[in-house]
Amino acid sequence: MPEAMETVGLLLLLFTAFGAEGSTCPFPSPQCYKESTLPDEDFHCEWEDPDRSKEAVYTLFIHSTSDVSPYPADFQSGNEQNVQVPLESVLIAVQSDIWVQKQTENMTCISPNTSVFLNGLVKYSTPHIQKMVRSAGIVTLNWHRAKDNKGAFYEIRWKDFYGSWQNDTFQTEDSTKANQDSTTLHLENHLMYQVQVRRRAIEYNLWSHWSDIIDVPVEIQAPVVHWKEEKTKRMRRVVLNWDPPPFEASIGGVTYNLTLSLPCETKTKTTKKTSYYMNVTDSEARVSIIAINSVSESASQEITIPNIQHLKNCRADSGTLPQKKHFCLEWYKLSDGETRPIHVNTSRNATVQSIKKDMEKFVRYYYFVHVKKGRQLWHTKIMCPIYSSEGAPVAGPQNITVNVTHDSALLLWRPIPVQDQRGFLLHYAIWILRQGGEIDYHEVPENQTSFRLRNLTTGSSYTVYISGRTKVGEGPNATANFLIPTSFAAPSNVLSKVILSVGGVVLVFSVFFSIALRRFKKKILPMIPSPVITATASEGLHHQNLSAATEEVHEVILLSPDDLDKQNKANQSKESTILQDCQLSVYEEDDEEDEDDDANFTSSFPNPNYRGQTLRLSETLAVDKGQRENNCDSSTPSYRHSSVL
């Protein structure tokens, strides 16, 4: 029987070998190794099939040459391309043959055979970079060690996004205290990088697979935050927005951690968005935002949403707290009446009367009562200033000034500081002492810092006393003296003086500019005079029918005196002209024209026969000689510088 089994084993081995030679799978031989140097570590075998199909079934075969059994050990992996081989199932000190069989519905193939000594095969698992820290150009990388927690030999490579790979190797030492290995890289601050790591056991030569490519962004900065407030019915809605980081810092993703410091609770929120909406009470709220990328955390950006303006007085019943609701009492010391201290007191069990016991006397405090019902949000129900005990003021108003007119005076002062009021001011008391000993008294509301005195007497002196009063008593007086002068000069209106001065200057410049413009216009653009047209009387006009006036245009030629005389003599016997009875007057200015002007004037005419041209009148117009002489005086044209005047 054993002989028969041995024969069957040999036949199966031959069949497997024949199948391997006849039908070889198109993928390399499998690799088997231990993932640590521990002596009881099992083997891990893997292979890579590029033509993987879902219906494929893989079987790993291991056969030792010194194995007494003729059958190879087989390990089913199903559709997976790796399988765990128990240490006790194989012989590690002798040579073993390893191959993989792939079986599908249509075919069966076997990978190439490989012969190895299993006891010399240790291949560490792939390192996975878990943490990166980048600061001042130095990047620190951390990952877990192999299973045996021993030092290893590493190779690291890195490159910027647009560069080539750079490699380096380093070795870590054994340590029982640490379970992580790390290394540092010196990189440029403003550049993004990519990095990979692999390792091997110091005593063995099998390298692990390269780790995944990890992006290394630049350090991230604190975000720039903008916020706005929207008032709702019972609370305030605050909208926070912040600028996204640049691409160099946001690669790999950015997360924002928000810490909301509210009066009655503190919340933490995480978001990847660049906006956040929150509801706050009437009290102060604070928000801190930290931006986090894969290598760094930004500094905390602190945002303070201030409380609404403090009240000067309180009309509510300070001893009444809301019933059947969750409430939170917040209070703090308000020394100067406005500034909220950094640290405040909150309680969900205290009452207004109980917190008074720990307050300083005559010192102003401020408290809020925040309430909510069920899952509603907190909102402010009561807010008031408060004293545990009140007293009279210890100081009077400050910096009293008096503005005097002819019959009145305006009093102005600065209010009493809150720390000197020692209680709630009811009003300011004002006494006016007149020159004759008469005293007037007035009360001014606590929020008013001015008062006008009327119907004052000219030439009289006055003394004013102003003090603050609480329900306990009156504080010290502040004093001011003033006099109403007998001859009162109304205070000059500075603005009116300025307006008058500017108006006068503008008027002077306007006159000067107008004169200069006229002179300039006369020099550059001289006036062209219009010809004088005289009205000539005629006897026949009275015997003629009136008709529409018409305009006649006659050619006029300017003549020199000599030419005129010659022309007159030649035409005396033929016809009557205006030039026979009238004299042509030519005016000359001494010391302004040269003697050559006449020659130049004559030569300027283009027609040499101009002497024969005269100014003629119509023969049908019969004019009396005496009438013509009278008209000559008024109608004779005058010529100056060859221009008709």
For each residue, the residues with C-beta under 8 A, 3 or more apart:
1: 4 5
2: 5 6
3: 6 7
4: 1 7 8
5: 1 2 8 9
6: 2 3 9 10 70
7: 3 4 10 11
8: 4 5 11 12
9: 5 6 12 13 69 70 71
10: 6 7 13 14 70
11: 7 8 14 15
12: 8 9 15 16 70 71
13: 9 10 16 17 63 70 71 72
14: 10 11 17 18
15: 11 12 18 19
16: 12 13 19 20 61 72 101 110
17: 13 14 20 21
18: 14 15 21 22
19: 15 16 22 23 108 109 110
20: 16 17 23 24 99 110 112 113
21: 17 18 24
22: 18 19
23: 19 20 107 108 109 110
24: 20 21 109 110 111 112
25: 49 100 102 109 110 111
26: 50 51 109
27: 47 48 49 50 51 100 111
28: 47 48 111 112
29: 47 98 99 100 111 112 113 114
30: 45 46 47 60 98 99 100 111 114
31: 45 46 47 121 123
32: 43 44 45 62 85 98 116 118 121
33: 43 44 45 121 122 123 206
34: 37 38 41 42 43 44 121 122 123
35: 41 44 122 123 124 125 146 147
36: 41 122 124 146 147 148 201
37: 34 41 122 148 150 201 203
38: 34 41 147 148
39:
40: 87
41: 34 35 36 37 38 87 147
42: 34 84 85 86 87
43: 32 33 34 84 85 86 87 90 118 121
44: 32 33 34 35 82 83 84 85 123
45: 30 31 32 33 60 75 82 83 84 85 98
46: 30 31 81 82 83
47: 27 28 29 30 31 58 81 82 100 111
48: 27 28 81
49: 25 27 52 56 58 81 102
50: 26 27
51: 26 27
52: 49 56 81
53: 56 104
54: 79
55: 79 104 105
56: 49 52 53 79 102 103 104
57: 76 78 79 102 103 104
58: 47 49 76 77 78 79 80 81 83 100 101 102 103
59: 74 75 76 77 100 101 103
60: 30 45 74 75 77 83 85 98 99 100
61: 16 72 73 74 97 98 99 100 101
62: 32 72 73 75 85 89 90 96 97 98
63: 13 67 71 72 73 96 97
64: 67 90 91 94 95 96 97
65: 94 95 96 97
66: 91 94
67: 63 64 91
68:
69: 9
70: 6 9 10 12 13
71: 9 12 13 63
72: 13 16 61 62 63 97
73: 61 62 63 89 90
74: 59 60 61
75: 45 59 60 62 83 85 89
76: 57 58 59 83
77: 58 59 60 80 81 82 83
78: 57 58
79: 54 55 56 57 58
80: 58 77 83
81: 46 47 48 49 52 58 77
82: 44 45 46 47 77
83: 44 45 46 58 60 75 76 77 80
84: 42 43 44 45
85: 32 42 43 44 45 60 62 75 89 90
86: 42 43 89 90
87: 40 41 42 43 90 92
88:
89: 62 73 75 85 86
90: 43 62 64 73 85 86 87 96 118
91: 64 66 67 94 96 118
92: 87 117 118 119
93: 117 119
94: 64 65 66 91 117
95: 64 65 115 116 117
96: 62 63 64 65 90 91 115 116 117 118
97: 61 62 63 64 65 72 113 114 115
98: 29 30 32 45 60 61 62 113 114 115 116
99: 20 29 30 60 61 110 111 112 113 114
100: 25 27 29 30 47 58 59 60 61 110 111
101: 16 58 59 61 108 109 110 111
102: 25 49 56 57 58 108 109 110 111
103: 56 57 58 59 107 108
104: 53 55 56 57 107 108
105: 55
106:
107: 23 103 104
108: 19 23 101 102 103 104
109: 19 23 24 25 26 101 102
110: 16 19 20 23 24 25 99 100 101 102
111: 24 25 27 28 29 30 47 99 100 101 102
112: 20 24 28 29 99
113: 20 29 97 98 99
114: 29 30 97 98 99
115: 95 96 97 98
116: 32 95 96 98 120 121
117: 92 93 94 95 96 120 121
118: 32 43 90 91 92 96 121
119: 92 93
120: 116 117 204
121: 31 32 33 34 43 116 117 118 204 206
122: 33 34 35 36 37 201 203 204 206
123: 31 33 34 35 44 200 201 204 206 207 208
124: 35 36 127 146 152 199 200 201 206 208
125: 35 146 147 208
126: 198 208 209 210 211
127: 124 143 144 154 181 197 198 199 208 211
128: 143 144 211 212
129: 132 141 142 143 195 197 211 212 214
130: 142 143 144 180
131: 141 142
132: 129 139 140 141 142 214 216 294 295
133: 139 140 295 296
134: 138 139 140 187 216 217 218 219 295 296
135: 138 219 296
136: 189
137: 186 187 188 189
138: 134 135 184 185 186 187
139: 132 133 134 184 185 186 187 193 195 216 295
140: 132 133 134 182 183 184
141: 129 131 132 156 182 183 184 185 195 197
142: 129 130 131 132 180 181 182
143: 127 128 129 130 180 181 182 197 211
144: 127 128 130 179 180 181
145: 148 149 150 152 172 178 179 180 181
146: 35 36 124 125 149 150 152 199 201
147: 35 36 38 41 125
148: 36 37 38 145
149: 145 146 174 175 176 179
150: 37 145 146 174 201 202
151: 171 172 173 174 175 181 202
152: 124 145 146 171 172 181 199 200 201 202
153: 169 171 199 200 201 202
154: 127 169 170 171 172 181 183 197 198 199
155: 167 168 169 197 198 199 207
156: 141 167 168 169 170 183 185 195 196 197
157: 165 166 167 168 195 196
158: 165 166 185 187 193 194 195 196 216
159: 163 164 165 166 193 194
160: 163 188 191 192 193 194
161: 191 192 193 194
162:
163: 159 160
164: 159
165: 157 158 159
166: 157 158 159
167: 155 156 157
168: 155 156 157
169: 153 154 155 156
170: 154 156 183
171: 151 152 153 154 202
172: 145 151 152 154 181
173: 151
174: 149 150 151
175: 149 151 178
176: 149
177:
178: 145 175 181
179: 144 145 149
180: 130 142 143 144 145
181: 127 142 143 144 145 151 152 154 172 178
182: 140 141 142 143
183: 140 141 154 156 170 197
184: 138 139 140 141
185: 138 139 141 156 158 193 195
186: 137 138 139
187: 134 137 138 139 158 191 193 216
188: 137 160 191
189: 136 137 218 219
190: 218 248
191: 160 161 187 188 218 248
192: 160 161 215 216 217 218 248 251
193: 139 158 159 160 161 185 187 215 216
194: 158 159 160 161 213 214 215 216
195: 129 139 141 156 157 158 185 213 214 216
196: 156 157 158 210 211 212 213 214
197: 127 129 141 143 154 155 156 183 210 211
198: 126 127 154 155 207 208 209 210 211
199: 124 127 146 152 153 154 155 207 208
200: 123 124 152 153 204 205 206 207 208
201: 36 37 122 123 124 146 150 152 153 204 206
202: 150 151 152 153 171
203: 37 122
204: 120 121 122 123 200 201
205: 200
206: 33 121 122 123 124 200 201
207: 123 155 198 199 200
208: 123 124 125 126 127 198 199 200
209: 126 198
210: 126 196 197 198
211: 126 127 128 129 143 196 197 198 214
212: 128 129 196
213: 194 195 196
214: 129 132 194 195 196 211 294
215: 192 193 194 251 252 294
216: 132 134 139 158 187 192 193 194 195 294 295
217: 134 192 220 248 249 250 251 252 293 294 295
218: 134 189 190 191 192 248 249 295
219: 134 135 189 249 295 296
220: 217 245 249 250 254 291 292 293 296 297 298
221: 245 249 291 298 299
222: 289 290 291 298 299 300 301
223: 242 243 245 256 274 289 291 298 301
224: 242 243 301
225: 240 241 242 289 301 303
226: 240 241 242
227: 238 239 240 241 303 305
228: 238 239
229: 236 237 238 239 305
230: 236 237 238 239
231: 236 237
232: 235 236 237 279
233:
234: 379 380
235: 232 279 280 281 282 377 378 379 380
236: 229 230 231 232 279 280 281 282 305
237: 229 230 231 232 277 278 279
238: 227 228 229 230 277 278 279 280 285 305
239: 227 228 229 230 275 276 277
240: 225 226 227 275 276 277 278 287 289 303
241: 225 226 227 274 275
242: 223 224 225 226 256 274 275 289 301
243: 223 224 274
244: 250 254 274
245: 220 221 223 249 250 254 291 293
246: 249 250
247: 250 251
248: 190 191 192 217 218 251
249: 217 218 219 220 221 245 246 254 293
250: 217 220 244 245 246 247 253 254 293
251: 192 215 217 247 248 293
252: 215 217 293 294
253: 250 272 293 294
254: 220 244 245 249 250 272 291 292 293
255: 270 271 272 291 292 293
256: 223 242 270 271 272 273 274 289 290 291 292
257: 268 269 270 289 290 292
258: 268 269 270 271 276 287 288 289
259: 266 267 268 287 288
260: 266 267 268 269 278 285 286 287
261: 266 285 286 287 288
262: 265 266 267 280 281 285 378
263: 281 283 284 285 328 330 344 346 368 370 378
264: 328 330 346 348 370 378
265: 262 378
266: 259 260 261 262
267: 259 260 262
268: 257 258 259 260
269: 257 258 260 276
270: 255 256 257 258
271: 255 256 258 276
272: 253 254 255 256
273: 256 276
274: 223 241 242 243 244 256
275: 239 240 241 242
276: 239 240 258 269 271 273
277: 237 238 239 240
278: 237 238 240 260 285 287
279: 232 235 236 237 238 377 378
280: 235 236 238 262 283 285 305
281: 235 236 262 263 285 368 370 378 379 380
282: 235 236 307 308 368 380 383
283: 263 280 307 330 368 370 380 383
284: 263 304 305 306 307 340
285: 238 260 261 262 263 278 280 281 304 305
286: 260 261 302 303 304 305
287: 240 258 259 260 261 278 302 303 305
288: 258 259 261 300 301 302 303
289: 222 223 225 240 242 256 257 258 300 301 303
290: 222 256 257 297 298 299 300 301
291: 220 221 222 223 245 254 255 256 297 298
292: 220 254 255 256 257 296 297 298
293: 217 220 245 249 250 251 252 253 254 255 296
294: 132 214 215 216 217 252 253
295: 132 133 134 139 216 217 218 219
296: 133 134 135 219 220 292 293
297: 220 290 291 292
298: 220 221 222 223 290 291 292 301
299: 221 222 290
300: 222 288 289 290
301: 222 223 224 225 242 288 289 290 298
302: 286 287 288
303: 225 227 240 286 287 288 289
304: 284 285 286
305: 227 229 236 238 280 284 285 286 287
306: 284
307: 282 283 284 310 340
308: 282 383
309:
310: 307 334 337 338 366 385
311: 314 383 384 385
312: 337 385 446 447
313: 385 424 446
314: 311 318 384 385 386
315:
316: 320 382 384
317: 320
318: 314 352 367 382 384 386
319: 351 352 353
320: 316 317
321: 327 329 351 352 369
322: 325 327 369 371 381
323:
324: 373
325: 322 371 372 373
326: 348 371 372 373
327: 321 322 348 369 370 371 381
328: 263 264 346 347 348 369 370 371 378
329: 321 346 347 348 350 351 352 355 367 368 369 370
330: 263 264 283 344 345 346 367 368 369 370
331: 344 345 355 365 366 367 368 386
332: 340 341 343 344 345 365 366 367
333: 341 359 360 363 364 365
334: 310 337 338 339 340 364 365 366 385 418
335: 339 363 364 418 419
336: 339 417 418 419
337: 310 312 334 364 417 418
338: 310 334
339: 334 335 336
340: 284 307 332 334 344 366
341: 332 333 344
342:
343: 332
344: 263 330 331 332 340 341
345: 330 331 332 355
346: 263 264 328 329 330
347: 328 329 350 355
348: 264 326 327 328 329
349:
350: 329 347 354 355
351: 319 321 329 354 355
352: 318 319 321 329 355 356 367 386
353: 319 356 357
354: 350 351 357
355: 329 331 345 347 350 351 352 358 359 367
356: 352 353 359 386 388
357: 353 354 388
358: 355
359: 333 355 356 363 365 386 387 388
360: 333 363 388
361: 387 388 389 391
362: 387 389 390 391 422 423
363: 333 335 359 360 387 388 419
364: 333 334 335 337 385 386 387 418 419 421
365: 331 332 333 334 359 385 386 387 388
366: 310 331 332 334 340 383 384 385 386
367: 318 329 330 331 332 352 355 382 383 384 386
368: 263 281 282 283 329 330 331 380 382 383
369: 321 322 327 328 329 330 380 381 382 383
370: 263 264 281 283 327 328 329 330 378 379 380 381
371: 322 325 326 327 328 378 379 381
372: 325 326 376 377 378 379
373: 324 325 326 376
374:
375:
376: 372 373 379
377: 235 279 372
378: 235 262 263 264 265 279 281 328 370 371 372
379: 234 235 281 370 371 372 376
380: 234 235 281 282 283 368 369 370 383
381: 322 327 369 370 371
382: 316 318 367 368 369
383: 282 283 308 311 366 367 368 369 380
384: 311 314 316 318 366 367
385: 310 311 312 313 314 334 364 365 366 424
386: 314 318 331 352 356 359 364 365 366 367
387: 359 361 362 363 364 365 390 423 424
388: 356 357 359 360 361 363 365
389: 361 362
390: 362 387 422 423 424 470 471 472
391: 361 362 394 422 423 470 472 473
392: 422 423 469 470 472 473 474 475
393: 396 416 420 421 422 423 425 467 468 469 470 474 475 476
394: 391 420 422 475 476
395: 398 416 417 420 475 476
396: 393 416 466 467 468 475 476 477 478
397: 400 413 414 415 416 428 449 466 467 468 478
398: 395 413 414 415 416 417 478
399: 413 414
400: 397 411 412 413 464 466 478 479 480
401: 411 412 413 480
402: 409 410 411 412 464 480 482
403: 409 410 412
404: 408 409 482 483 484 485
405: 408 409 488 490
406: 458 484 488 490
407: 454 455 456 458 484
408: 404 405 452 453 454 455 456
409: 402 403 404 405 452 453 456 462 482 484
410: 402 403 450 451 452 453
411: 400 401 402 430 450 451 452 453 464 466 480
412: 400 401 402 403 449 450
413: 397 398 399 400 401 449 450 466 478
414: 397 398 399 449
415: 397 398 449
416: 393 395 396 397 398 420 421 425 468 475
417: 336 337 395 398 420 421
418: 334 335 336 337 364 421
419: 335 336 363 364
420: 393 394 395 416 417 475
421: 364 393 416 417 418 424 425 468 470
422: 362 390 391 392 393 394 470 472
423: 362 387 390 391 392 393 470 471 472
424: 313 385 387 390 421 446 470 471
425: 393 416 421 428 446 468 469 470
426: 446 469 470 471
427: 443 444 445 446 468 469
428: 397 425 443 444 445 446 448 466 467 468 469
429: 441 442 443 466 467 468 469 474
430: 411 441 442 443 444 451 464 465 466
431: 439 440 441 464 465 477
432: 439 440 441 442 453 462 463 464
433: 437 438 439 462 463 464 465
434: 437 438 439 440 457 460 462
435: 457 460 461 462
436:
437: 433 434
438: 433 434
439: 431 432 433 434
440: 431 432 434
441: 429 430 431 432
442: 429 430 432 451
443: 427 428 429 430
444: 427 428 430 448 451
445: 427 428 448
446: 312 313 424 425 426 427 428 468
447: 312
448: 428 444 445 451
449: 397 412 413 414 415
450: 410 411 412 413
451: 410 411 430 442 444 448
452: 408 409 410 411
453: 408 409 410 411 432 456 462 464
454: 407 408
455: 407 408
456: 407 408 409 453 460 462 484
457: 434 435 460 484
458: 406 407 484 485 486 488
459: 483 484 485 486
460: 434 435 456 457 483 484
461: 435 481 482 483 484
462: 409 432 433 434 435 453 456 481 482 483 484
463: 432 433 479 480 481
464: 400 402 411 430 431 432 433 453 479 480 481 482
465: 430 431 433 477 478 479
466: 396 397 400 411 413 428 429 430 477 478 480
467: 393 396 397 428 429 474 475 476 477 478
468: 393 396 397 416 421 425 427 428 429 446 474 475
469: 392 393 425 426 427 428 429 473 474 475
470: 390 391 392 393 421 422 423 424 425 426 473 475
471: 390 423 424 426
472: 390 391 392 422 423
473: 391 392 469 470
474: 392 393 429 467 468 469
475: 392 393 394 395 396 416 420 467 468 469 470
476: 393 394 395 396 467
477: 396 431 465 466 467
478: 396 397 398 400 413 465 466 467
479: 400 463 464 465
480: 400 401 402 411 463 464 466
481: 461 462 463 464
482: 402 404 409 461 462 464
483: 404 459 460 461 462
484: 404 406 407 409 456 457 458 459 460 461 462 488
485: 404 458 459 488
486: 458 459
487:
488: 405 406 458 484 485
489:
490: 405 406
491:
492: 496 497
493: 496 497
494: 497 498
495: 498 499
496: 492 493 499 500
497: 492 493 494 500 501
498: 494 495 501 502
499: 495 496 502 503
500: 496 497 503 504
501: 497 498 504 505
502: 498 499 505 506
503: 499 500 506 507
504: 500 501 507 508
505: 501 502 508 509
506: 502 503 509 510
507: 503 504 510 511
508: 504 505 511 512
509: 505 506 512 513
510: 506 507 513 514
511: 507 508 514 515
512: 508 509 515 516
513: 509 510 516 517
514: 510 511 517 518
515: 511 512 518 519
516: 512 513 519 520
517: 513 514 520 521
518: 514 515 521 522
519: 515 516 522 523
520: 516 517 523 524
521: 517 518 524 525
522: 518 519 525 526 527
523: 519 520 526
524: 520 521
525: 521 522
526: 522 523
527: 522
528:
529: 643 644 645
530:
531: 637 644
532: 635 637 644 645
533:
534: 631 634 635
535:
536: 623 631 635
537: 541 627 631
538: 541 621 622 623 627
539: 542 543 622 623 624 627
540: 543 544 621 622
541: 537 538 544
542: 539
543: 539 540
544: 540 541
545:
546:
547:
548:
549:
550:
551:
552:
553:
554: 615 616
555: 613
556: 615 644
557: 605 610 613 615
558: 601 639 642
559: 563 564 567 584 610 611
560: 563 564 598 601 602
561: 564 565 584 586
562: 565 566
563: 559 560 566 567 602 610 611
564: 559 560 561 567 568 579 584
565: 561 562 568 569
566: 562 563 569 570 611
567: 559 563 564 570 571 579 611 612 614
568: 564 565 571 572 579 580
569: 565 566 572
570: 566 567
571: 567 568 574 575 577 580 614
572: 568 569 580
573:
574: 571
575: 571 616 619
576: 580 581 617
577: 571 580 614 615 616 617
578: 581 582 615 617 628 632
579: 564 567 568 582 584 614 615
580: 568 571 572 576 577
581: 576 578 625 628 629 632
582: 578 579 628 629 632 635 636
583: 632 636
584: 559 561 564 579 636 639
585: 636 638 639
586: 561 639
587: 638 639 640
588: 593
589: 592 593
590:
591:
592: 589
593: 588 589 597
594: 597
595: 598
596: 599 600
597: 593 594 600 601
598: 560 595 601 602
599: 596 602 603
600: 596 597 603 604
601: 558 560 597 598 604 642
602: 560 563 598 599 605
603: 599 600
604: 600 601
605: 557 602 608 610
606:
607: 610 613
608: 605
609: 612 613
610: 557 559 563 605 607 613
611: 559 563 566 567
612: 567 609
613: 555 557 607 609 610
614: 567 571 577 579
615: 554 556 557 577 578 579
616: 554 575 577
617: 576 577 578 621
618: 621
619: 575
620:
621: 538 540 617 618
622: 538 539 540
623: 536 538 539 627 628
624: 539 627 628
625: 581 628 629
626: 629 630
627: 537 538 539 623 624 630 631
628: 578 581 582 623 624 625 631 632
629: 581 582 625 626 632 633
630: 626 627 633 634
631: 534 536 537 627 628 634 635
632: 578 581 582 583 628 629 635 636
633: 629 630 636
634: 534 630 631
635: 532 534 536 582 631 632
636: 582 583 584 585 632 633
637: 531 532 644 645
638: 585 587 644 645
639: 558 584 585 586 587 642 643 644 645
640: 587 643 645
641:
642: 558 601 639
643: 529 639 640
644: 529 531 532 556 637 638 639
645: 529 532 637 638 639 640
